[in-house]
Amino acid sequence: MKNDKAKPDSVLTHAGSHPERHNGAVNPPVYRVSTVVFPTYAELQAGASKPFDSMRYGRHGTPTSFAFEEAVCALDGGYRSIAVCSGQAAIASTLAALLKAGDHALIADSVYHPTRAYCLDHLTRYGIEIEFYDPLIGGDIAKLMRPNTKLVFTESPGSLTFEIQDIPAIADAAHQAGAIVVMDNTWATPLFFKALDKGVDVTLQAATKFLVGHSDAMLGVITCKHEDHWRRIKSAIGVSGVAAGSEEVFLGLRGIRTLGVRLRQHQESGLKVARWLQNHPLVTRVIHPALPEDPGHALGQRDFTGACGLFAVELRNAPFKAVEALVDRRKYFGIGFSWGGFESLILPTVGAIHRTATKWQPSGPTVRLHIGLEDPDDLIADLEEGLKLYEQHLSP
Ligand SMILES: Cc1ncc(COP(=O)(O)O)c(C=O)c1O
């Protein structure tokens, strides 16, 4: 970056951009590459001394992936970033690289379910002790620290249930016990939550969501605050083979350029729809940390600079066929996993919330909404129609 004090939107627009390296082209070309050839064996060998900084082999990175990593790192304010082939690869690779047999890891009870599954189904097989903690524990996490606690995994807000974690308090307690703090920062992105400034050591995102932003690529990215963490994770990724594809990093970099305007629109439309839902008689609760009524609001105001358009609603109790009537064949809301694209999505979360350290018992069915870039009035009209169908299944 030309100017270290640049504001976030200027960082988004210019970070990682080097037209002078690409004949003046604003965007770096997509390097489709496996083999990289060298004129002499000595030059091939010379690359071995700086394995992560030049093009040596497709799996180790290309000018396109280096540009994407540079842009994300500038936004995160970290030491260096690493692009991988999905958000889940970012999570699994980070945990696998930083933990070893005999270590104890504390994982927020509200994490994305595949994070929980990876910990339970895989890390435990390698002799790593996994313990889930109440995401609202704050500084009391100090009481869960053991001599072998090496890592605390956070995700804020939590997946599906949207609890805001007190990241600075958790990080403080973890660091006092010598543990590394990792955060899944996919919801806010570093534009709305500066994880590394709040005490996190390794922050990661499913770039599949807001960075790519158009529902057309799988991508993950990890940013480390410290060189030794970066080196451990980067080395592990080199041999586990989960490098990001060339087209995907290009799409991730292109998405970053418009992240600011998209995210602010998701935020504005999301809040408009959320406020409308709050006043609907069939909605018992809107679970959106940026609403003043939300229990996470005060912490959110303190630590976040914005909110995306992903939140949940709890509905008046009704049989599941009511939920199907609400979500099926909406005009604008597709039913699907993932989020962060330009299009709105709706997903029933009944039965999808898994807890072991805490209880999460809604009084009725829950549905997650991703508010896209459509006109929010059209989205409200679409939901209004769906809620009328929902009502038909309520007992009189
Ligand atoms: C919070 C969160 N983290 C990580 C992931 C995984 O990302 P990906 O689908 O790119 O593997 C997801 C996907 O939905 C997610 O919601």
The ligand as a Gaussian input file, in Angstrom:
#p B3LYP/6-31G(d) Opt

LIG

0 1
 C      -19.034000     -18.971000       9.825000
 C      -18.552000     -19.884000       8.736000
 N      -17.275000     -20.249000       8.745000
 C      -16.794000     -21.083000       7.801000
 C      -17.593000     -21.582000       6.804000
 C      -17.025000     -22.538000       5.800000
 O      -16.767000     -21.908000       4.595000
 P      -16.725000     -22.703000       3.219000
 O      -18.139000     -23.020000       2.880000
 O      -16.044000     -21.770000       2.288000
 O      -15.916000     -23.938000       3.451000
 C      -18.926000     -21.202000       6.750000
 C      -19.805000     -21.702000       5.668000
 O      -21.009000     -21.563000       5.704000
 C      -19.432000     -20.342000       7.751000
 O      -20.727000     -19.984000       7.779000

